[in-house]
């Protein structure tokens, strides 16, 4: 039985090796039988590697320069605002019904650790560096800097100096804490206005602070509208001449 199977496999290989490579022409395209069983295009359309920038300004600069305008196959371009931190530019559909992703902008941002309780010192640093400074963010910072820990300690931290006295439990020295608080974290490209949205501020029994998002992600739509508005303004000439189209 084993000998019969071996002979059958050897015969199948012999038949395959004896087949000629098939070439075929379909219109202007040439195909060849690479595996002697399936046709592949001999000279397929080549696509450039996507150019990536970290800002909207870089993307706008490329489009205004029309650096690759001489490449006729590129033609008019489609700008797709995919999200608050991603914008991609595509060519028209080619004969293979594919689009070339010519350039993309991907914002490089450090994210606030929403929903996580962290010590007041790190919380204050994050508030100062990752949230746009205004009256509300300052109130949140002050609340975090004056936490009374009963049985654990009396912690006062204004970002510059600290004093601690041992006690037990956790409360705030402030009588009123803004919650929900309207804040503008850095969550989209820095060239556009940062969306304002509500956050819930909480302190646990250990004196650790946290911010919880409270808008269900609606800020994303505002951020995308802001990006589209920025691009409409910066690329008005290119839009009017039908060189680019923007969708979000």
FIMAR-906387 format. One record per residue (C-alpha): residue number from 0; residue in three letters; x, y, z. Coordinates in Angstrom, 2 decimals. Each point is the difference from the previous one (the first is absolute). Layout:
<rs>
NUM	ALA	X	Y	Z
...
</rs>
This chain:
<rs>
0	UNK	0.00	0.00	0.00
1	UNK	2.81	2.36	0.94
2	UNK	1.83	-0.77	-3.25
3	UNK	-3.12	0.76	-2.04
4	UNK	-0.43	3.36	1.77
5	UNK	3.65	0.86	-0.54
6	UNK	-0.22	-0.84	-3.71
7	UNK	-3.17	2.08	-0.36
8	UNK	1.65	3.05	1.61
9	UNK	3.10	-0.37	-2.16
10	UNK	-2.17	-0.21	-3.12
11	UNK	-1.92	3.16	1.05
12	UNK	3.26	1.90	0.48
13	UNK	1.29	-1.23	-3.35
14	UNK	-3.16	1.22	-1.75
15	UNK	0.23	3.40	1.70
16	UNK	3.68	0.47	-0.86
17	UNK	-0.69	-0.97	-3.57
18	UNK	-2.59	2.77	-0.47
19	UNK	1.04	3.09	-1.88
20	UNK	-0.32	3.48	1.52
21	UNK	-3.03	1.61	-1.59
22	UNK	0.00	3.63	-1.10
23	UNK	-3.20	1.81	-0.89
24	UNK	-0.92	3.51	-1.07
25	UNK	-3.17	1.76	1.11
26	UNK	-0.19	3.40	-1.61
27	UNK	3.26	1.74	0.84
28	UNK	0.73	-2.28	2.99
29	UNK	2.25	-3.07	-0.11
30	UNK	-0.55	-2.94	2.36
31	UNK	2.12	-3.06	0.71
32	UNK	-0.69	-3.29	1.75
33	UNK	2.40	0.35	2.97
34	UNK	-1.06	-3.23	1.73
35	UNK	-1.04	-1.76	-3.21
36	UNK	-3.51	0.16	1.39
37	UNK	-0.97	3.65	0.45
38	UNK	0.61	3.10	-2.12
39	UNK	1.73	3.07	1.45
40	UNK	0.54	3.38	-1.60
41	UNK	3.57	0.29	-1.29
42	UNK	0.27	3.78	0.35
43	UNK	-2.56	1.17	2.60
44	UNK	-0.66	3.63	0.89
45	UNK	2.57	1.20	2.53
46	UNK	-1.12	2.03	3.03
47	UNK	2.21	2.43	1.89
48	UNK	0.65	-0.44	3.71
49	UNK	-2.26	2.33	2.00
50	UNK	1.73	3.20	1.14
51	UNK	-0.85	0.72	3.66
52	UNK	0.11	3.31	1.89
53	UNK	-0.73	0.80	3.65
54	UNK	-1.96	3.19	-0.67
55	UNK	-2.71	1.47	-2.19
56	UNK	2.44	2.72	-1.04
57	UNK	2.31	-2.61	-1.54
58	UNK	-2.88	-1.53	-1.95
59	UNK	-1.18	3.43	-1.20
60	UNK	3.54	0.94	-1.01
61	UNK	0.32	-3.11	-2.16
62	UNK	-3.34	0.60	-1.74
63	UNK	0.71	3.68	-0.64
64	UNK	3.41	-0.79	-1.48
65	UNK	-1.57	-2.47	-2.48
66	UNK	3.31	-1.81	0.25
67	UNK	-1.25	-3.02	-1.97
68	UNK	-2.26	1.92	-2.39
69	UNK	1.95	-1.26	-3.03
70	UNK	-1.09	-3.52	0.86
71	UNK	-3.11	0.06	-2.19
72	UNK	-1.50	-3.16	1.46
73	UNK	-0.30	1.76	3.37
74	UNK	-2.65	2.44	-1.23
75	UNK	-2.48	1.68	2.42
76	UNK	0.37	-1.06	3.64
77	UNK	-2.45	-1.01	2.72
78	UNK	0.72	1.08	3.61
79	UNK	-1.66	-2.26	2.56
80	UNK	-0.15	1.20	3.61
81	UNK	-0.12	-3.46	1.57
82	UNK	0.04	1.13	3.61
83	UNK	1.28	2.60	2.49
84	UNK	3.62	-1.10	-0.53
85	UNK	0.04	-1.40	-3.55
86	UNK	-0.37	1.59	-3.45
87	UNK	0.76	-1.87	-3.23
88	UNK	0.28	1.19	-3.60
89	UNK	-0.99	-2.39	-2.80
90	UNK	0.22	0.01	-3.77
91	UNK	-2.96	-0.86	-2.22
92	UNK	-0.88	-3.64	-0.68
93	UNK	2.36	-1.48	-2.58
94	UNK	-0.81	-2.66	-2.61
95	UNK	0.27	-2.66	2.71
96	UNK	-2.58	1.86	2.15
97	UNK	2.66	0.86	2.59
98	UNK	0.95	3.33	1.58
99	UNK	3.57	1.05	0.79
100	UNK	0.51	1.41	3.50
101	UNK	2.31	2.86	-1.03
102	UNK	0.57	1.68	3.37
103	UNK	-1.36	-0.24	3.55
104	UNK	0.10	2.17	3.11
105	UNK	0.08	-1.75	3.38
106	UNK	0.00	2.22	3.09
107	UNK	2.60	-0.96	2.59
108	UNK	-1.62	0.68	3.37
109	UNK	0.48	-1.31	3.51
110	UNK	-3.37	-1.05	1.39
111	UNK	-1.33	0.86	3.46
112	UNK	-0.59	-3.24	2.00
113	UNK	-3.78	0.40	0.22
114	UNK	-1.82	-2.32	2.40
115	UNK	3.13	-0.80	2.01
116	UNK	0.60	1.07	3.60
117	UNK	3.53	1.36	0.31
118	UNK	1.84	1.80	2.78
119	UNK	-0.66	3.73	0.26
120	UNK	3.54	1.00	-1.05
121	UNK	-0.20	-1.88	-3.32
122	UNK	-3.60	1.14	-0.47
123	UNK	1.03	3.65	0.34
124	UNK	2.84	-0.47	-2.50
125	UNK	-2.43	-1.56	-2.50
126	UNK	-2.53	2.80	0.47
127	UNK	2.67	2.65	-0.58
128	UNK	1.54	-1.69	-3.04
129	UNK	-2.87	-1.82	-1.74
130	UNK	-2.97	2.34	0.52
131	UNK	-0.40	3.52	-1.35
132	UNK	0.41	2.46	2.86
133	UNK	-3.10	1.98	0.93
134	UNK	-2.01	0.86	3.11
135	UNK	-1.59	-3.45	0.30
136	UNK	3.23	-1.96	-0.40
137	UNK	1.58	2.27	2.62
138	UNK	-2.81	-0.77	2.46
139	UNK	0.52	-3.74	-0.60
140	UNK	3.74	0.41	0.57
141	UNK	-0.59	1.90	3.24
142	UNK	-2.42	-2.66	1.24
143	UNK	2.55	-2.73	-0.69
144	UNK	2.73	2.02	1.72
145	UNK	-1.95	0.32	3.26
146	UNK	-1.10	-3.52	0.93
147	UNK	-0.64	-0.80	3.69
148	UNK	0.77	-3.68	0.78
149	UNK	-1.41	-0.95	3.43
150	UNK	2.17	-2.68	1.61
151	UNK	2.35	0.03	-2.99
152	UNK	1.18	3.59	-0.09
153	UNK	-0.86	3.61	-0.69
154	UNK	1.41	0.61	-3.48
155	UNK	0.31	3.45	-1.52
156	UNK	1.72	0.25	-3.37
157	UNK	-0.11	3.10	-2.18
158	UNK	2.39	-1.45	-2.55
159	UNK	2.97	1.75	1.59
160	UNK	0.11	-0.95	3.70
161	UNK	-1.58	-2.71	2.19
162	UNK	-0.90	-0.38	3.67
163	UNK	-1.35	-3.23	1.56
164	UNK	-1.59	-0.73	3.42
165	UNK	-1.18	-3.53	0.92
166	UNK	-3.76	-0.64	0.46
167	UNK	-2.59	-2.51	-1.45
168	UNK	-2.59	-0.24	-3.00
169	UNK	-0.19	2.40	-3.00
170	UNK	-1.99	3.19	-0.51
171	UNK	0.60	3.29	-1.77
172	UNK	0.70	3.25	1.78
173	UNK	-1.93	1.77	-2.75
174	UNK	-3.73	0.25	0.80
175	UNK	-1.04	-0.23	-3.66
176	UNK	1.55	-2.09	-2.75
177	UNK	-1.13	0.69	-3.61
178	UNK	-1.38	-3.34	-1.26
179	UNK	-0.77	-0.38	-2.80
180	UNK	2.69	2.47	-1.02
181	UNK	0.29	1.42	-3.52
182	UNK	3.61	-0.53	-1.12
183	UNK	2.01	0.19	-3.25
184	UNK	2.60	-2.80	-0.02
185	UNK	2.47	-0.21	-2.89
186	UNK	-1.71	-2.76	-2.02
187	UNK	0.31	1.10	-3.61
188	UNK	2.44	1.82	-2.30
189	UNK	1.47	3.07	1.70
190	UNK	-0.80	2.22	-3.02
191	UNK	-3.73	-0.15	0.81
192	UNK	-2.08	0.97	3.03
193	UNK	-0.17	-2.74	2.63
194	UNK	-3.61	-1.12	0.64
195	UNK	-1.47	0.72	3.43
196	UNK	-1.82	-2.86	1.71
197	UNK	-1.22	-0.97	3.51
198	UNK	2.12	-2.07	2.39
199	UNK	-0.81	-1.46	3.39
200	UNK	2.68	0.67	2.62
201	UNK	0.35	-2.57	2.79
202	UNK	2.33	-0.64	2.94
203	UNK	0.24	-3.46	1.63
204	UNK	0.55	-0.80	3.69
205	UNK	3.77	-0.01	-0.51
206	UNK	0.02	3.55	-1.33
207	UNK	0.57	-1.06	-3.62
208	UNK	-1.70	2.04	-2.72
209	UNK	-1.68	-0.94	-3.28
210	UNK	-1.87	1.57	-2.91
211	UNK	-2.79	-1.91	-1.77
212	UNK	-1.25	0.98	-3.45
213	UNK	-3.70	0.85	0.11
214	UNK	-1.10	0.88	-3.54
215	UNK	-0.21	-3.41	-1.67
216	UNK	2.69	0.93	-2.54
217	UNK	-1.89	2.93	-1.54
218	UNK	3.19	2.06	0.10
219	UNK	1.35	-2.12	-2.88
220	UNK	-2.59	1.40	-2.40
221	UNK	0.82	3.56	1.02
222	UNK	3.73	-0.68	-0.43
223	UNK	-0.56	-1.41	-3.49
224	UNK	-2.13	3.02	-0.93
225	UNK	2.80	2.27	1.26
226	UNK	2.54	-1.86	-2.13
227	UNK	-2.21	0.23	-3.07
228	UNK	-0.53	3.72	0.62
229	UNK	3.76	0.55	0.27
230	UNK	0.66	-1.87	-3.25
231	UNK	-2.83	1.81	-1.81
232	UNK	1.60	3.31	0.95
233	UNK	3.61	-0.96	-0.73
234	UNK	-0.77	-1.77	-3.29
235	UNK	-2.70	2.33	-1.35
236	UNK	1.84	0.57	-3.30
237	UNK	0.58	-3.72	-0.51
238	UNK	-3.65	-0.76	0.80
239	UNK	-1.31	2.71	-2.34
240	UNK	2.15	-1.39	-2.81
241	UNK	-1.32	-3.54	0.64
242	UNK	3.50	-1.23	0.85
243	UNK	-1.16	-1.30	3.41
244	UNK	-3.30	-1.11	1.54
245	UNK	-0.44	-0.32	3.78
246	UNK	-2.27	-2.42	1.84
247	UNK	-0.31	-0.77	3.72
</rs>
